[in-house]
């Protein structure tokens, strides 16, 4: 396991610095790194050349000389010159917060789509930093990739830039094909009238636990459809879709998406845009918040800012304050569409399901239909897309009392008799 030192500069008017450093520690652990030391400094602004001031840099250098720490992880995004200068002084690998998150995503990506998305984001991050990155560039480039350029001249730099640019274009073309396939699947679901609820939230808030609990409660015969859940930042990156069967409505789809984090690299948001389109196209969002986190309000805000960045801020929203079993006092009255939930004890799960149904099926109406016998196609569709309450065969055709969605009423309303 690689030993690392965490470094951060606390700037004026930044109220969440301590929490940010704790989160950086969690990110390092998620990357299977061993944190040996944490060094912080208060400054009016970060040092333009070396991030840390001269005194703190010397202190860090002295610490490294007496330990087996192999890398420095900085809590902010560094410029190429800062990386170059820090490497020259400290003679070890330098990573910033963005590099660390990209490394975690690269390690956790399972599907071809996720791997392509992470690689596009990584290369887009590296492109403007080629000239300044030495040891870190070699590590980021993966050694055998041909992108390492320590000591290289301008000609080699330009060659590397072209190589990276070509790879980005190639990967983006592949992602476009995958995005088109996903869009076709989405259109097919829409034609069938399937409603979609999407789980969103800060990483490790418990989205996958919510999904697994709903799947086991409302589609118990699909136990093999459980998704990975682990007490870890970014335990899963790949979007999962599961069919949920409520008691009083037609099935709907529940999607679990990648978690968000403070200072989520813009390259990742852009690269994962096609995946996050599942959120944009959902009928309702289920915003999962870790109620036990002392930083829950900030994490809620970060999630909402990310949703705004992808154009999903105006979606109907259900707020799920998860891990309620870890909160001492949960008796306070919650605003509308805010629920206390615990997947550990089962608290609030039925209320959550009711809230999802209320949002997804708010446009449904109950009517009596009389469908001629030669229109069996309409009856077949009604069996798929409506909740049939009563069915009777009469002389004129099939008389059905059913609760149906608006799109069905628009298409076949001619058969409504009451």
Secondary structure, DSSP 8 states (H G I E B T S, - for coil): -EEEEEEEEE-TT-TTHHHHHHHHHHHHHHTTEEEEEEEEEE-SS-BTTTBS-HHHHHHHHHHHHTS---EEEESS---HHHHHHHHHHH-SEEEEHHHHHHHHHHHH--SHHHHHHHHHHHHHHHHTTGGG-SHHHHHHHTSTTS---TT--HHHHHHHHHHHHHHHHHHHHHHHHHHHHHHHHHHHHHHTT--EEEEEEBTTSSHHHHHHHHHHHH-GGGGGG-----SSTTS--S-EEEEE--SSS--EEEEE---B-TT--HHHHHHTHHHHHHHHT-SEEEEEEETT-TTHHHHHHHHHHHHHHTT-TTS-EEEEEE-GGGSS---S---TTEEE--TTT-TTHHHHHHHHHHHHTTT-EEEEEEE-TT-HHHHHHHHHHSEEEEEEEETTEEEEEEEE-HHHHHHHGGGB--
